[in-house]
Amino acid sequence: MNSKERVFCAIGHEEADRVPIGEWGFGKELVWPVLGEKSLYPRTLEQIKAYWEGKRNQVIDDWKKGLVSLVTKLNWDTVLVHLNIGKNTPIDIPEQIDVDKWRDRQGNILLYTHELDRICIVEKGPPDYALNNVEKKQISSAPNVTKIRFHFKRPFCVRDNFFLVSSFSGNAVRCV
């Protein structure tokens, strides 16, 4: 039984030859040793800075190469594929206000945590900050923050490995 068949059996509550293997969340501590090199995959401070420097295509290439290599080397059946920034999507570069600290256009304070290797919102901006600093037309078109809907796209395979890609609409807590 290949990975695709195994995963479809599990989803369909049918018996497979074994439980499908995969991982939801993992960091550079796992990825980089398996790949044998530093990469912009998975999400790290280096990746976020690469986006800010206009290197979106390099990030996407590293993600594609890294994800396929990781799944192949670890013989996983499935892995979560995160959505990424589209080619022509403008990227807001926050203002750096201190070492490892930024302010975005909504006035939120972002802090880099070394323990998580992430940039997270640690302080919400004042409610009127965005209204005073961004056109009101942009604010009024913000998505509904009370609902998140997942739209499952067609599953795809690389060799015999199964990938399920989904997107969501709505707004979620933001951790870059």
Wavefront OBJ file of the C-alpha trace (Angstrom):
o trace
v 0.000 0.000 0.000
v 1.411 3.425 -0.879
v 1.039 6.615 1.164
v -1.896 7.942 -0.821
v -3.868 4.702 -0.413
v -2.944 4.546 3.288
v -4.137 8.099 3.968
v -7.366 7.662 2.016
v -8.070 4.482 4.022
v -7.536 6.355 7.272
v -9.767 9.246 6.157
v -12.426 6.746 5.062
v -12.228 4.832 8.384
v -10.976 1.736 6.572
v -8.164 -0.565 7.626
v -4.753 0.208 6.169
v -1.539 -1.815 6.307
v -0.343 0.597 9.016
v -1.237 3.946 10.525
v -0.182 6.795 8.209
v 2.869 8.689 9.451
v 3.216 12.444 9.207
v 3.832 15.540 11.210
v 1.851 18.700 11.866
v 4.449 21.024 13.322
v 8.216 20.868 13.332
v 11.051 23.341 13.408
v 14.502 23.879 12.047
v 15.882 21.598 14.789
v 14.384 18.671 12.870
v 14.442 20.001 9.316
v 17.982 21.322 8.920
v 19.790 18.163 10.129
v 17.571 15.976 7.916
v 18.134 18.224 4.886
v 21.834 18.523 5.700
v 21.816 22.301 5.227
v 20.322 25.571 6.450
v 17.196 26.528 4.576
v 14.416 29.118 4.583
v 12.160 26.143 5.330
v 10.484 25.933 7.823
v 9.289 29.326 9.042
v 12.132 31.069 10.853
v 13.338 34.610 11.433
v 15.554 34.183 8.361
v 12.482 33.411 6.273
v 10.544 36.450 7.506
v 13.522 38.726 6.817
v 13.850 37.203 3.335
v 10.231 38.212 2.644
v 10.954 41.730 3.902
v 13.980 41.868 1.568
v 11.857 40.903 -1.468
v 13.151 37.309 -1.729
v 9.723 35.660 -1.872
v 10.643 33.354 -4.786
v 13.704 32.038 -2.939
v 11.518 31.303 0.104
v 8.993 29.388 -2.024
v 11.733 27.406 -3.790
v 13.289 26.453 -0.427
v 9.863 25.421 0.908
v 9.134 23.208 -2.097
v 12.564 21.575 -2.140
v 12.703 21.248 1.657
v 9.241 19.794 2.100
v 9.637 17.140 -0.595
v 13.122 16.187 0.694
v 11.902 15.987 4.290
v 8.917 13.790 3.439
v 11.058 11.540 1.248
v 13.935 11.147 3.724
v 11.652 10.497 6.719
v 9.287 8.263 4.724
v 6.240 10.205 5.885
v 2.869 9.478 4.361
v 1.451 12.951 4.849
v 2.490 16.433 5.880
v 0.738 19.742 6.387
v 1.363 22.168 3.532
v 1.084 25.752 4.706
v -0.247 28.493 2.495
v 2.235 31.088 1.420
v 2.302 34.624 0.098
v 1.253 35.013 -3.548
v 3.633 36.365 -6.201
v 2.176 39.851 -6.452
v 1.034 40.225 -2.857
v 2.407 43.387 -1.263
v 4.326 42.675 1.924
v 4.090 45.180 4.741
v 7.492 45.677 6.304
v 7.118 46.649 9.952
v 9.143 49.461 11.475
v 11.981 48.186 13.660
v 11.748 49.969 17.023
v 14.327 48.014 19.023
v 16.476 44.894 18.831
v 14.114 42.005 17.925
v 11.092 44.365 18.137
v 8.887 45.919 15.418
v 5.629 47.874 14.997
v 3.297 46.965 12.131
v 0.905 49.313 10.327
v -1.915 48.463 12.743
v 0.249 49.596 15.662
v 0.770 46.043 16.936
v 4.083 45.408 18.660
v 5.893 42.352 17.282
v 8.653 40.608 19.200
v 11.083 37.930 18.058
v 11.357 35.083 20.560
v 14.573 33.090 20.383
v 12.952 30.098 22.107
v 10.293 29.730 19.399
v 12.251 31.331 16.552
v 9.095 33.274 15.692
v 7.907 36.847 15.522
v 4.639 37.187 17.430
v 2.293 39.981 18.391
v 2.956 40.773 22.052
v 0.888 43.942 22.284
v -2.159 44.892 20.240
v -2.120 48.363 18.722
v -4.667 50.915 19.894
v -8.033 50.590 18.096
v -7.680 53.953 16.372
v -4.027 53.472 15.305
v -4.859 51.934 11.936
v -7.584 54.502 11.263
v -5.101 57.305 11.810
v -2.326 55.663 9.765
v -4.105 53.757 6.964
v -6.854 54.709 4.542
v -10.321 53.947 5.946
v -11.238 52.166 2.697
v -8.649 49.464 3.451
v -9.947 48.975 7.008
v -13.577 48.602 5.937
v -12.696 45.712 3.612
v -11.104 43.654 6.403
v -12.361 40.061 6.646
v -14.887 39.002 9.245
v -12.907 38.211 12.395
v -15.579 36.008 13.935
v -15.583 33.225 11.337
v -12.890 31.011 9.882
v -13.868 28.631 7.093
v -11.525 26.054 5.628
v -11.712 25.346 1.916
v -10.073 22.055 1.031
v -8.322 22.010 -2.279
v -7.646 18.929 -4.326
v -5.135 16.609 -2.650
v -1.961 16.031 -4.626
v 0.903 13.564 -4.568
v 4.652 13.778 -4.983
v 5.797 10.273 -5.821
v 3.606 8.204 -3.499
v 3.308 10.771 -0.717
v 0.004 12.455 -0.021
v -0.390 16.191 0.505
v -3.634 17.878 1.531
v -3.709 21.604 0.928
v -6.308 23.865 2.462
v -6.913 27.554 2.690
v -9.058 29.493 5.072
v -11.121 32.607 4.854
v -11.689 34.904 7.747
v -9.134 36.232 10.135
v -7.080 34.381 12.731
v -4.678 35.417 15.447
v -1.571 36.468 13.576
v 1.822 35.015 14.380
v 4.262 35.697 11.559
l 1 2 3 4 5 6 7 8 9 10 11 12 13 14 15 16 17 18 19 20 21 22 23 24 25 26 27 28 29 30 31 32 33 34 35 36 37 38 39 40 41 42 43 44 45 46 47 48 49 50 51 52 53 54 55 56 57 58 59 60 61 62 63 64 65 66 67 68 69 70 71 72 73 74 75 76 77 78 79 80 81 82 83 84 85 86 87 88 89 90 91 92 93 94 95 96 97 98 99 100 101 102 103 104 105 106 107 108 109 110 111 112 113 114 115 116 117 118 119 120 121 122 123 124 125 126 127 128 129 130 131 132 133 134 135 136 137 138 139 140 141 142 143 144 145 146 147 148 149 150 151 152 153 154 155 156 157 158 159 160 161 162 163 164 165 166 167 168 169 170 171 172 173 174 175 176
